[in-house]
Amino acid sequence: MDQACYKCGQRIEEGVPFCPHCSAPQIRVVITEPPAAAVLPDQAGAAVLPETQAPPAVALTLPWSAAFRPCALAAVVARLLMSLGLNPFVAMLSVGFLAVAFYRYRWRGSAIKPAAGARLGALSGLLWFAISSILETTAVLFLHEGPEFQKELVKRIDLAAAQTTDPQTLAVFHWFKTAGGFEFVMVACIICLLFAAIALGVVGGALGGALLGRDNRS
């Protein structure tokens, strides 16, 4: 059976690899489309892909919008306990544990792994630091506790300076008691407190996830 050359249009025999008139190749590749995957309805009537065509599972991340309220509540409770005499480091450690406990209470039946508990602890530690900073700043500005804090800091510097006789170290301690040194110490304390609050919150949250994070339905 003859067929037309796609290039010159001349009639040539079927199966000839090249056109005898223009030498154009006559090889054609036919690509067949794969059959469409069957879509099976589930019991509720919704379409379900077969196992081979199912989309890959996506790991769900911790919903921060749902985690903010338990973390904020944990930060407030830990700060209140610290105001009642709880050690600050214990308060920073407990804020992550409380965040996991409050999250589990709010979202009953949800399982929290230690890694997710650590993220809750980091957020609650950050909120605890923010609340503590606001309260301390308010006390310094409106309750005039700044001079008392500075006096206590100078007292601690003098105690530390009494432990050494090195002239360079004594010069540094003396600089700490100046206005610039006092500002430096304040900034350094704030930065250290921020990292300590997040780090201890992570530890407390991971511990809470390990102890409290199991699924109640299992």
Number of C-alpha atoms within 10 A of each C-alpha: 7 11 14 14 20 12 13 12 12 14 15 17 13 11 11 13 13 14 20 14 13 12 12 14 14 18 10 7 6 6 6 6 6 6 6 6 10 11 12 12 12 10 8 6 8 10 12 14 15 13 7 7 11 9 9 6 6 6 6 6 7 13 8 12 7 12 20 17 16 22 30 21 19 27 31 18 18 26 21 14 16 17 12 9 9 14 12 16 14 15 25 31 25 27 38 38 30 25 36 34 22 19 24 21 12 14 13 12 14 15 17 23 19 23 15 21 30 29 23 33 37 27 26 36 35 24 23 29 22 15 16 18 15 12 13 14 15 13 13 15 11 9 10 12 15 15 10 11 12 14 13 12 17 18 13 12 17 15 11 13 17 10 9 10 9 9 9 9 13 18 11 13 17 15 14 18 19 12 10 11 15 16 13 14 15 14 12 12 11 14 12 11 18 18 15 18 28 26 20 24 35 30 23 30 36 27 23 27 27 18 15 20 23 16 13 11 8 6
